[in-house]
């Protein structure tokens, strides 16, 4: 299985759980897609084996929050999960997980 697909993302942010929908496609070592939470924003990054980094935003300029996700893809028997840390505007990372739908 590949990282390509749609994921429900749950971030354990300091203010509580934050949810979004991430759509990713891998092209070589690059990632492209969208992140939907308070609007739809482009997402992009890289993947190396099962490790990935991708960047996106939430909201609209000038108040857009920049998000950076770092983690790993875990392939299970019938699904794929993403797990790692999400950082908003250079804050400390919060744990996140993504479940492929």
N, C-alpha and C positions, 0 to 999 in steps of 0.2 A: 504494500500500500504506500501511497505517496502522501505528501502533505496537502496536495490539491483538495479543495473542498470548502464547505461551509461549516463554521464552528460557532457554538454559543460560548462566549467568553465571560467568565466570572472573575472579577478583580476584587481582592480583599483589601479595599482602600481604607484609610484611617476613618473616613466618615461613614463607612459601611460598605456592603457589597454593591458593586457597579457591574452592570451587564451590557454586553454588546454583541453584535453579529459580525464575524470576520469571514471574508471570502478570500481564499488564497489560491494562486496558481504558481507552481515552480517552473522556471524556464532556465535550464542549466542550474547554476548556483544562485540565481536571482529569484526573488519573490515579488509578485505583483498581486494587487487585489483592492478590496475596499473594507472599511471598518464602519459599521453603522451603530452610532450611539449619539443621540441628539443631532441627527443629520448623517449623511453619508460622506465619508472622506476617503481619499486614496490611501492605500497602504503599500509599502514596498520594503524590501530588505534582502537578506541573503540566507542561504541554507548550506550547511556543510555536514553531510552525513545526517544525523538526527538532531543536530544543534542549529538553531536559527536565531536571527535578529530581524525584527521589522519595526518600522516607524509609521506612525499615522497621527491624526489629530482628532480632536473632538470640539465641536462648535465652529463658529465662524470668526475670521479675523475682525477686529483686532484682539478679541478675547479667546482665540483658539488655544486650547491646551495641547501641547505636543506630547505624544506618548511614545515610549520606546519599550518594546517587549523583547526579552532575552530568555531563551529556554530550550527545551528539547521536545521532540516529537516521540511519543511512545506508541508503538504499533502493538495493538492487542489482537486477539484472534479474529474478531469481527468489527473492530473499530480503530480509530486513531484518536489519541488525546494529546493536547499540548499542555505543558506545565512550565513554570518559571517565574520570572519577576517582571513587573510592569512599573515603569518610572514615568511620572507626569512632571513635565517642566523641570527636569533635573532634581526631583525630590528623591527621597530614599525609595527603593523599590518595594512594591507590595506584591504579595504572592498572587498568581493568577492560574487558572486552569481553563482549558478549552475542550469542549466535547464536540466531535464531528457529528453532524446531523445528516 
